[in-house]
Amino acid sequence: MPHPTLRTAAVGTLAVAAMVLVLGGDDLRTGVMVGVVGEIAVLVVAVWAGRRGRHTPWPRAIATLAPGRALVLWKPGCLYCERLLLQLGGDPRVIWVNVWRDEDAQARVRAVNRGDELTPTVLVGEDVLRNPTAQELRDRLTKDR
């Protein structure tokens, strides 16, 4: 079965092609404009659909918190979270919890940030790191071993 992002892109491309045929049948310029704008929209939707990210349920995630391990509280659409996920995504010492999918995690991120849903918020032992760089987090995890 193809990846959901590919399915979304394929279906969207077919829909755009149909629109181009219907709307641009008499005018080439209109057809090209509809095609370009439509494909941009399809790409945006496909990329957004694929941005589900990683999620470990809060009870399981908090149980794994130990020296040399980090728990990242993140949310989709947060550019800082996306950057951290791209740079640290494969690090087995890092557990990812989507605060929009878990009410307990959302409550925790708000509790440690004076009511704000500041992400990424990273828990390392008893310490809280707010919007750390990937290098800062790597250094901290190495230090805590």
C-alpha positions in Angstrom: 0.0 0.0 0.0 1.5 3.4 -0.9 2.4 6.0 1.7 -0.5 8.3 2.6 1.4 11.3 1.3 1.8 9.7 -2.1 -1.9 8.7 -2.2 -2.9 12.3 -1.4 -0.6 13.7 -4.1 -1.8 11.2 -6.7 -5.5 11.8 -6.0 -4.9 15.6 -5.9 -3.0 15.5 -9.2 -5.9 13.6 -10.9 -8.3 16.2 -9.6 -6.2 19.1 -10.9 -5.8 17.4 -14.3 -9.7 17.1 -14.5 -10.0 20.8 -13.5 -7.4 21.8 -16.2 -9.4 19.9 -18.8 -12.7 21.4 -17.8 -11.6 25.0 -17.1 -8.8 25.3 -19.5 -10.2 23.5 -22.5 -10.8 26.7 -24.5 -7.9 28.9 -23.1 -4.4 27.5 -22.7 -3.3 30.2 -20.4 -6.2 29.5 -18.0 -5.5 25.8 -18.1 -1.8 26.4 -17.3 -2.7 28.7 -14.4 -5.2 26.3 -13.0 -2.7 23.5 -13.3 0.2 25.4 -11.5 -2.0 26.7 -8.7 -3.7 23.4 -8.3 -0.4 21.4 -8.1 0.9 23.9 -5.5 -2.2 23.3 -3.5 -1.9 19.5 -3.9 1.7 19.6 -2.7 0.9 21.7 0.3 -2.0 19.3 1.3 0.2 16.2 0.6 3.1 17.5 2.7 0.7 18.5 5.5 -1.0 15.1 5.5 2.4 13.5 5.8 3.5 15.6 8.8 2.0 13.4 11.4 5.4 13.0 13.2 6.1 10.7 16.0 4.0 10.1 19.0 4.4 8.0 22.1 1.4 8.0 24.5 2.2 10.0 27.7 2.1 7.1 30.2 4.6 5.1 28.2 6.8 8.1 27.4 7.1 9.3 31.0 8.0 5.8 32.1 11.0 5.8 29.8 12.4 9.1 31.2 15.8 8.3 32.7 19.4 9.8 32.7 20.7 10.1 29.2 17.1 10.1 27.7 14.9 13.0 26.7 11.2 13.4 26.2 10.2 16.0 23.6 6.8 17.6 23.9 5.9 18.8 20.4 3.0 19.7 18.1 2.4 19.6 14.3 3.0 22.9 12.5 5.6 24.1 15.0 8.7 24.9 12.8 11.1 24.6 15.8 9.6 21.1 16.5 9.9 20.2 12.8 13.6 21.3 12.7 14.4 19.3 15.9 12.6 16.2 14.6 14.5 16.4 11.3 17.8 16.7 13.2 17.2 14.2 16.0 14.5 12.0 14.6 16.5 8.8 14.6 18.1 9.2 18.0 16.9 6.3 20.2 17.5 8.4 23.3 14.7 10.8 22.3 11.0 10.0 22.8 8.5 12.2 21.0 5.0 13.1 22.4 2.5 15.1 20.3 0.7 17.3 22.8 -2.2 17.7 20.4 -2.8 13.9 20.6 -2.4 13.5 24.3 -4.3 15.6 26.9 -1.9 14.6 29.8 1.1 15.7 27.7 -0.6 19.0 26.8 -1.3 19.6 30.5 2.4 18.9 31.4 3.7 21.2 28.7 1.4 24.0 30.0 2.3 23.3 33.6 6.1 23.7 33.0 5.6 26.8 30.8 3.3 29.0 32.9 0.2 28.0 31.0 1.7 28.4 27.5 1.8 25.5 25.0 5.5 26.3 24.2 7.0 23.7 22.0 9.4 22.0 21.7 9.7 21.6 25.4 12.1 18.9 26.3 12.2 17.0 29.6 15.6 15.6 30.6 15.3 14.1 34.0 14.0 16.8 36.3 15.2 19.6 34.0 13.1 21.4 31.3 14.7 22.7 28.1 12.7 25.1 26.1 13.3 25.2 22.3 16.7 23.7 22.5 18.9 23.2 19.4 19.7 19.7 18.4 23.3 20.2 19.5 22.3 21.5 22.9 20.1 18.4 23.4 22.8 16.0 22.2 25.3 17.6 24.5 22.9 17.4 27.4 22.2 13.7 26.7 25.9 12.9 26.4 26.6 14.7 29.7 23.9 12.8 31.6 25.1 9.4 30.7 
